[in-house]
Amino acid sequence: MSVERIVAVVGGGVAGIAAAVRAAEAGWRVELIETRTKLGGRATSFVDARSGLELDNCQHVVMGCCTNILDLYDRLGVLGEIDWHETLWFARGGGAMDRLAIAPVLPAPLHYAPSFLRMRLFSLAEKLAISRAFLAILRMGPKGRVRWQGRAFGDFLAELRQPTRVVELFWDPVVVSACNLPSAACEAAHALKVFDEGMLAHRFAGAVGVSRVPLARLYDATAEIVARTGGALHLRTSAKALAFDGTRITGVVCEDGVAPAHAVIAAVPPDRLSRLCSGTLRAADKRLANLERFGFSSILGVHLALRRRVLEVPNLALAGRATHWLFAHDAPEGADCVQRIEAVVSASDGWIGLSEDDIEARVAADIAWAVPGFTRADILWSRPVLERRATFASRPGIDAIRPRAAPEAGDLGGGVANLFLAGEWTDTGWPSTMEGAARSGYSAAAACVGGAAACSDLPVGSLVRLARGLA
Ligand SMILES: Cc1cc2nc3c(=O)[nH]c(=O)nc-3n(C[C@H](O)[C@H](O)[C@H](O)COP(=O)(O)OP(=O)(O)OC[C@H]3O[C@@H](n4cnc5c(N)ncnc54)[C@H](O)[C@@H]3O)c2cc1C
């Protein structure tokens, strides 16, 4: 007769959900503990009291290269809820736009070349400069990135002699959207990964996926998956501490007592984890040494309900403006508006302290720059949502303090054998993304219950391999 194994997963964000699903599939009883009333953590939605609509806390996008979060959506039965955009639009002001699109037949890394060459935002000299940098990224691949680890992506751009205008209008808008810091402040290895694996390596890598249902709905199947194991989803339940007997974790201390467990997967942000760990536990596990050293970066999402259809394209980058992206959505049934736009301002610390009215005015000015005829009178209502700790800050050197999911065996202080760490801030090599969170959850579950860790990346195109000298 097999003995029931219990794993307590603390935190019901994407990392915790990913860990819970994989542990449940491996036959462990899962107790998923989440302090809030719903799953999803930073990637969730809420019912807006003013409009009654279920709104995402901010527009979240996935990319084709995000194989683990897509695998998780598949396991949750919601992969079909993702709409794919193979064309990204770039505003040039006054209604003019460029498109960057995946060409139908060209193999990677040439698949963006025709539309890139047609872009009018950049001169021929600027396009040559961008291509030079892309070639360097392509040729270095993951191995060459190691040389840049611990330095700013801005250093790489300077070494490749990228003109200031190109940094402002091309590199920065992509880096700030993916890594939530501008090139000058961002870990080079993270930004290089975004361009290499997120654009060049595979034709579909750069396709952008947007959920057509509120984010919180994507996780609905989790409760049932966990229940099948004999475990449960415990919403509105805060972990107060990890119970530690000096050698092993024995469970999770909650308001109403200790939830016993054979293993714990902690899937909360580093500052939250710090509060759950006693001094003795921290001394026993060096993965917990740097929890206070993480910085954070904010994101502002602004929901706009419009009286008329303003955007004719589904997405629009506002290169060089304070508002970085606009995503257009059809108005939900019964809504009082004709179109909804979600505006995204990454690395938005400069917006902290602004009134809702000021925020609306600034975003409206950026939309008016891109869309002639747009005025604030087109806005029926707006709802800004500022997340101060939206992502961990991808500062140069950050990867050196990101802990592994599993303890290091045999190493004194190397770790508590039955404590596993998840969360997008752990050692995934990815910037703060849902993909990083899903990978971390999968890795923690694999270390705890056995089985495969992260899913394979998209296969690298043969021309890409040739450029790297691998073919
Ligand atoms: C505004 C915004 C926009 C973003 N845009 C994108 C995007 O477009 N694409 C993308 O890939 N990523 C995006 N991200 C980043 C992405 O949301 C995060 O990287 C990812 O969701 C982190 O998941 P996580 O599970 O590691 O952490 P979290 O989502 O923070 O989950 C941790 C969970 O633990 C719970 N918790 C904390 N303490 C306790 C406790 N003591 N007891 C029980 N539960 C506890 C929390 O309530 C939370 O649910 C964005 C983030 C924000 C905020």
The ligand as an SDF file (V2000), in Angstrom:
LIG
                    3D

 53 58  0  0  0  0  0  0  0  0999 V2000
    1.1020   45.0710  -13.6550 C   0  0  0  0  0  0  0  0  0  0  0  0
    1.8770   43.8570  -14.0790 C   0  0  0  0  0  0  0  0  0  0  0  0
    2.0410   43.5680  -15.4310 C   0  0  0  0  0  0  0  0  0  0  0  0
    2.7650   42.4260  -15.8040 C   0  0  0  0  0  0  0  0  0  0  0  0
    2.8390   42.0910  -17.1260 N   0  0  0  0  0  0  0  0  0  0  0  0
    3.3670   40.8880  -17.4640 C   0  0  0  0  0  0  0  0  0  0  0  0
    3.2750   40.4130  -18.7920 C   0  0  0  0  0  0  0  0  0  0  0  0
    2.7230   41.0640  -19.6860 O   0  0  0  0  0  0  0  0  0  0  0  0
    3.8100   39.1950  -19.0880 N   0  0  0  0  0  0  0  0  0  0  0  0
    4.4140   38.4310  -18.1360 C   0  0  0  0  0  0  0  0  0  0  0  0
    4.8470   37.3070  -18.4520 O   0  0  0  0  0  0  0  0  0  0  0  0
    4.5270   38.8590  -16.8640 N   0  0  0  0  0  0  0  0  0  0  0  0
    4.0110   40.0580  -16.5050 C   0  0  0  0  0  0  0  0  0  0  0  0
    4.0750   40.4840  -15.2080 N   0  0  0  0  0  0  0  0  0  0  0  0
    4.8620   39.7020  -14.2420 C   0  0  0  0  0  0  0  0  0  0  0  0
    4.0920   38.4730  -13.7640 C   0  0  0  0  0  0  0  0  0  0  0  0
    2.7860   38.8330  -13.3640 O   0  0  0  0  0  0  0  0  0  0  0  0
    4.8250   37.8820  -12.5660 C   0  0  0  0  0  0  0  0  0  0  0  0
    6.1910   37.6630  -12.8740 O   0  0  0  0  0  0  0  0  0  0  0  0
    4.2490   36.5290  -12.1570 C   0  0  0  0  0  0  0  0  0  0  0  0
    2.8420   36.5580  -12.1520 O   0  0  0  0  0  0  0  0  0  0  0  0
    4.7790   36.1660  -10.7770 C   0  0  0  0  0  0  0  0  0  0  0  0
    4.1670   34.9660  -10.3390 O   0  0  0  0  0  0  0  0  0  0  0  0
    4.5700   34.3020   -8.9600 P   0  0  0  0  0  0  0  0  0  0  0  0
    3.6630   33.1650   -8.7510 O   0  0  0  0  0  0  0  0  0  0  0  0
    6.0350   34.0540   -8.9410 O   0  0  0  0  0  0  0  0  0  0  0  0
    4.3350   35.4220   -7.8380 O   0  0  0  0  0  0  0  0  0  0  0  0
    2.9620   36.0950   -7.3630 P   0  0  0  0  0  0  0  0  0  0  0  0
    2.0790   36.3310   -8.5190 O   0  0  0  0  0  0  0  0  0  0  0  0
    3.3700   37.2940   -6.5660 O   0  0  0  0  0  0  0  0  0  0  0  0
    2.2810   35.0120   -6.4350 O   0  0  0  0  0  0  0  0  0  0  0  0
    2.5630   34.8940   -5.0690 C   0  0  0  0  0  0  0  0  0  0  0  0
    1.2740   34.5350   -4.3520 C   0  0  0  0  0  0  0  0  0  0  0  0
    1.5670   34.2880   -2.9740 O   0  0  0  0  0  0  0  0  0  0  0  0
    0.5170   34.8170   -2.1830 C   0  0  0  0  0  0  0  0  0  0  0  0
    1.0620   35.0100   -0.8350 N   0  0  0  0  0  0  0  0  0  0  0  0
    1.9750   35.9240   -0.4350 C   0  0  0  0  0  0  0  0  0  0  0  0
    2.2280   35.7690    0.8740 N   0  0  0  0  0  0  0  0  0  0  0  0
    1.4680   34.7210    1.2980 C   0  0  0  0  0  0  0  0  0  0  0  0
    1.2940   34.0710    2.5580 C   0  0  0  0  0  0  0  0  0  0  0  0
    1.9640   34.4800    3.6530 N   0  0  0  0  0  0  0  0  0  0  0  0
    0.4250   33.0300    2.6390 N   0  0  0  0  0  0  0  0  0  0  0  0
   -0.2650   32.6100    1.5500 C   0  0  0  0  0  0  0  0  0  0  0  0
   -0.1360   33.1960    0.3380 N   0  0  0  0  0  0  0  0  0  0  0  0
    0.7250   34.2380    0.2070 C   0  0  0  0  0  0  0  0  0  0  0  0
    0.1520   36.0960   -2.9170 C   0  0  0  0  0  0  0  0  0  0  0  0
   -1.1340   36.5430   -2.5530 O   0  0  0  0  0  0  0  0  0  0  0  0
    0.2480   35.6520   -4.3730 C   0  0  0  0  0  0  0  0  0  0  0  0
   -0.9780   35.1530   -4.8420 O   0  0  0  0  0  0  0  0  0  0  0  0
    3.3810   41.6130  -14.8140 C   0  0  0  0  0  0  0  0  0  0  0  0
    3.2090   41.9240  -13.4680 C   0  0  0  0  0  0  0  0  0  0  0  0
    2.4570   43.0050  -13.1010 C   0  0  0  0  0  0  0  0  0  0  0  0
    2.2250   43.2690  -11.6460 C   0  0  0  0  0  0  0  0  0  0  0  0
  1  2  1  0
  2  3  1  0
  2 52  2  0
  3  4  2  0
  4  5  1  0
  4 50  1  0
  5  6  2  0
  6  7  1  0
  6 13  1  0
  7  8  2  0
  7  9  1  0
  9 10  1  0
 10 11  2  0
 10 12  1  0
 12 13  2  0
 13 14  1  0
 14 15  1  0
 14 50  1  0
 15 16  1  0
 16 17  1  0
 16 18  1  0
 18 19  1  0
 18 20  1  0
 20 21  1  0
 20 22  1  0
 22 23  1  0
 23 24  1  0
 24 25  2  0
 24 26  1  0
 24 27  1  0
 27 28  1  0
 28 29  2  0
 28 30  1  0
 28 31  1  0
 31 32  1  0
 32 33  1  0
 33 34  1  0
 33 48  1  0
 34 35  1  0
 35 36  1  0
 35 46  1  0
 36 37  1  0
 36 45  1  0
 37 38  2  0
 38 39  1  0
 39 40  1  0
 39 45  2  0
 40 41  1  0
 40 42  2  0
 42 43  1  0
 43 44  2  0
 44 45  1  0
 46 47  1  0
 46 48  1  0
 48 49  1  0
 50 51  2  0
 51 52  1  0
 52 53  1  0
M  END
$$$$
